[in-house]
Amino acid sequence: MSTITNTSSIGATSNAGGPATGRIPTKTMDQQDFLKILVAQVTSQDPLNPNGETDFVSQMTQFSMLEQFKGVQTEMTGLRTGQDLTSANSLLGRIVEVDAGKQDRVLGLVSAVQIEAGKPKVVVGGRSFDVAKIIEVSPPVTETAVQPLANALP
């Protein structure tokens, strides 16, 4: 079986007497790259000494596993988003203390949940905050306790 080695090169350039800077590749291999390598391997092999079927089966199995892993990763991302939304929704009607930055904290009732850039945010006192910024959560507020609390908030 022929071996494929990584032959990426890092070029150096000079800026008029300045230090040389290297270029670091950032692209990772995807399905198209794998197929290109496989086609190049098949077309450049010795016809009198071809690679065995087991080599191709092994490569195709690895490729199949990679595709399945990508599917699982996508599903896990979707589950995580759903879990974050459920968690944020469970805060509705609760009193929370939120770190508003610059040593400022906001205490108030979670009145709504918004989705911004795919991430749930809670609305406290008319302002939107990341769920991760919540410092403390109090038990749910009953309707009889909401009116005096609403009057006390700025």
C-alpha positions as CSV (number, residue, x, y, z in Angstrom):
1,M,0.0,0.0,0.0
2,S,1.4,3.4,-0.9
3,T,1.6,6.0,1.9
4,I,0.4,9.5,1.5
5,T,2.3,12.0,3.6
6,N,1.5,15.6,4.4
7,T,3.7,17.8,2.3
8,S,2.4,21.2,3.1
9,S,5.0,23.9,3.0
10,I,5.3,27.1,4.9
11,G,6.7,29.9,2.9
12,A,8.7,32.7,4.3
13,T,8.6,36.3,3.0
14,S,10.7,39.2,4.0
15,N,9.4,42.8,4.5
16,A,12.3,45.0,3.4
17,G,14.7,44.0,6.1
18,G,12.0,43.0,8.6
19,P,11.7,39.6,10.2
20,A,10.5,36.7,8.0
21,T,6.9,35.7,8.6
22,G,5.5,32.2,8.0
23,R,2.2,31.3,6.4
24,I,0.4,28.6,8.4
25,P,-2.4,26.7,6.5
26,T,-5.7,26.8,8.3
27,K,-7.9,24.6,6.0
28,T,-8.8,21.1,7.2
29,M,-9.5,18.2,5.0
30,D,-13.1,17.6,3.9
31,Q,-15.0,15.1,1.8
32,Q,-13.8,16.7,-1.5
33,D,-10.2,16.6,-0.4
34,F,-10.5,12.9,0.5
35,L,-12.0,12.0,-2.8
36,K,-9.3,13.9,-4.7
37,I,-6.6,12.0,-2.8
38,L,-8.4,8.7,-3.5
39,V,-8.7,9.4,-7.2
40,A,-5.0,10.5,-7.4
41,Q,-4.0,7.3,-5.6
42,V,-6.0,5.1,-8.0
43,T,-4.9,6.8,-11.2
44,S,-1.2,6.8,-10.2
45,Q,-0.9,3.3,-8.9
46,D,1.2,0.6,-10.8
47,P,-1.2,-1.4,-13.0
48,L,1.0,-4.5,-12.5
49,N,1.0,-4.2,-8.8
50,P,-2.4,-2.5,-7.8
51,N,-3.4,-1.9,-4.2
52,G,-5.4,-4.6,-2.7
53,E,-9.2,-4.4,-2.2
54,T,-8.7,-4.3,1.5
55,D,-6.8,-1.0,1.3
56,F,-9.7,0.6,-0.5
57,V,-12.3,-1.0,1.9
58,S,-10.3,0.4,4.8
59,Q,-10.2,3.9,3.3
60,M,-13.9,3.8,2.5
61,T,-14.7,2.6,6.0
62,Q,-12.7,5.5,7.5
63,F,-14.4,7.9,5.2
64,S,-17.8,6.5,6.2
65,M,-17.0,6.9,9.8
66,L,-15.9,10.5,9.3
67,E,-19.2,11.3,7.6
68,Q,-21.2,9.6,10.4
69,F,-19.2,11.6,13.0
70,K,-20.0,14.9,11.2
71,G,-23.7,13.9,11.4
72,V,-23.5,13.1,15.1
73,Q,-21.7,16.4,15.7
74,T,-24.5,18.3,13.9
75,E,-27.1,16.5,15.9
76,M,-25.3,17.2,19.2
77,T,-25.2,20.9,18.3
78,G,-28.9,20.9,17.7
79,L,-29.5,19.1,21.0
80,R,-27.3,21.6,22.9
81,T,-29.3,24.5,21.4
82,G,-32.6,22.9,22.4
83,Q,-31.3,22.3,25.9
84,D,-30.1,25.9,26.3
85,L,-33.5,27.2,25.2
86,T,-35.3,24.9,27.6
87,S,-33.0,26.0,30.4
88,A,-33.7,29.7,29.6
89,N,-37.5,29.1,29.4
90,S,-37.4,27.6,32.9
91,L,-36.2,31.0,34.2
92,L,-39.4,32.8,33.1
93,G,-41.1,34.3,36.1
94,R,-38.1,33.9,38.4
95,I,-36.1,36.6,40.1
96,V,-32.5,36.6,38.9
97,E,-29.3,38.5,39.6
98,V,-27.3,39.1,36.5
99,D,-23.7,40.3,36.0
100,A,-24.2,43.3,33.8
101,G,-20.4,44.0,33.5
102,K,-18.1,46.7,34.9
103,Q,-19.0,45.5,38.4
104,D,-22.7,46.3,37.8
105,R,-25.4,43.8,38.7
106,V,-29.0,43.7,37.8
107,L,-31.7,42.2,40.0
108,G,-35.1,41.6,38.5
109,L,-37.8,39.4,37.1
110,V,-37.2,37.4,33.9
111,S,-40.0,38.6,31.7
112,A,-39.0,37.0,28.3
113,V,-36.6,34.8,26.5
114,Q,-35.1,36.0,23.2
115,I,-33.0,34.2,20.6
116,E,-30.0,36.2,19.4
117,A,-27.5,34.7,17.0
118,G,-28.9,31.2,17.9
119,K,-28.3,31.7,21.6
120,P,-31.1,32.2,24.2
121,K,-31.0,35.4,26.2
122,V,-33.2,36.4,29.2
123,V,-34.9,39.8,29.4
124,V,-34.6,41.4,32.8
125,G,-35.7,45.0,33.4
126,G,-36.1,45.5,29.6
127,R,-32.5,44.5,29.0
128,S,-31.2,41.3,27.3
129,F,-28.6,39.2,29.0
130,D,-26.7,35.9,28.3
131,V,-27.9,33.1,30.4
132,A,-24.3,32.5,31.4
133,K,-24.2,35.9,33.1
134,I,-26.8,34.9,35.7
135,I,-25.3,34.8,39.1
136,E,-28.3,33.8,41.3
137,V,-31.8,32.5,40.7
138,S,-34.7,32.8,43.2
139,P,-37.7,30.5,43.3
140,P,-40.6,31.2,40.9
141,V,-42.7,34.2,41.8
142,T,-46.4,33.7,42.3
143,E,-48.9,36.2,40.8
144,T,-49.8,37.7,44.2
145,A,-46.1,38.5,44.8
146,V,-45.5,39.9,41.3
147,Q,-47.4,43.2,41.7
148,P,-45.5,44.5,44.8
149,L,-42.2,43.3,43.3
150,A,-43.0,45.1,40.0
151,N,-43.8,48.3,41.8
152,A,-40.4,48.1,43.7
153,L,-38.3,47.7,40.5
154,P,-37.1,50.8,38.7
